[in-house]
Amino acid sequence: MRYLPMVAFNVAVVFLTANGASAQHAGTKSEQDACARDASRFCRMYLGNDGAVQSCLQMRRASLSARCRKVFERHGM
């Protein structure tokens, strides 16, 4: 579980990049929490490569937790 904070950060950066938002906004705490476990579970091998984590999560959309799927949907992904 020591990777979970890093995963949450990477997921936030993915949403930040995908939306073209300013660097001052890193996603809400609840968005980070919603996808951190899924990113760690399904995309651990891509941690550190934000684009790859996003692609990985999108490819596994059917397996994501309902909370994480909702985050993707809210961001139009």
C-alpha positions as CSV (number, residue, x, y, z in Angstrom):
1,M,0.0,0.0,0.0
2,R,3.0,2.4,0.1
3,Y,2.3,3.1,-3.6
4,L,-1.3,4.3,-3.0
5,P,-0.4,8.0,-2.5
6,M,1.7,8.0,-5.6
7,V,-1.1,6.4,-7.6
8,A,-3.6,9.0,-6.4
9,F,-1.2,11.7,-7.5
10,N,-0.7,10.1,-10.9
11,V,-4.4,9.7,-11.4
12,A,-5.0,13.3,-10.6
13,V,-2.3,14.4,-13.0
14,V,-3.9,12.2,-15.7
15,F,-7.2,14.1,-15.3
16,L,-5.4,17.4,-15.1
17,T,-3.6,16.7,-18.4
18,A,-6.7,15.2,-20.1
19,N,-8.8,18.3,-19.4
20,G,-6.1,20.9,-20.1
21,A,-6.7,22.4,-16.7
22,S,-4.2,24.7,-15.0
23,A,-1.4,23.1,-13.0
24,Q,-2.9,24.5,-9.9
25,H,-5.8,22.0,-9.9
26,A,-4.8,18.4,-9.3
27,G,-8.3,16.9,-9.0
28,T,-10.3,16.6,-5.9
29,K,-9.4,14.4,-3.0
30,S,-12.5,12.3,-3.7
31,E,-11.5,11.9,-7.4
32,Q,-8.1,10.8,-6.4
33,D,-9.5,8.4,-3.8
34,A,-12.0,7.0,-6.2
35,C,-9.4,5.8,-8.7
36,A,-6.2,5.2,-6.7
37,R,-7.0,1.6,-5.8
38,D,-8.0,0.8,-9.4
39,A,-4.8,2.3,-10.8
40,S,-2.7,0.4,-8.3
41,R,-4.6,-2.8,-9.0
42,F,-4.8,-2.7,-12.8
43,C,-2.0,-0.4,-13.9
44,R,0.8,-0.7,-11.4
45,M,3.3,-1.4,-14.2
46,Y,2.6,2.0,-15.8
47,L,2.9,4.1,-12.6
48,G,5.1,7.1,-13.4
49,N,3.8,7.4,-17.0
50,D,0.6,9.4,-16.6
51,G,-0.6,8.9,-20.1
52,A,-0.1,5.1,-19.9
53,V,-2.0,5.0,-16.6
54,Q,-4.9,6.8,-18.1
55,S,-5.0,4.6,-21.2
56,C,-4.7,1.5,-19.0
57,L,-7.6,2.6,-16.8
58,Q,-9.7,3.4,-19.9
59,M,-9.0,0.0,-21.4
60,R,-10.1,-1.7,-18.2
61,R,-13.2,0.5,-17.8
62,A,-15.5,-2.4,-17.4
63,S,-13.5,-3.7,-14.5
64,L,-13.1,-0.4,-12.7
65,S,-15.0,0.3,-9.5
66,A,-18.2,2.3,-9.9
67,R,-16.7,5.3,-8.2
68,C,-13.7,5.4,-10.6
69,R,-15.9,4.9,-13.7
70,K,-18.0,7.9,-12.5
71,V,-14.9,10.0,-12.3
72,F,-14.0,9.1,-15.9
73,E,-17.6,9.9,-17.0
74,R,-17.6,13.3,-15.3
75,H,-14.4,14.1,-17.2
76,G,-15.9,13.0,-20.5
77,M,-13.6,10.0,-20.9
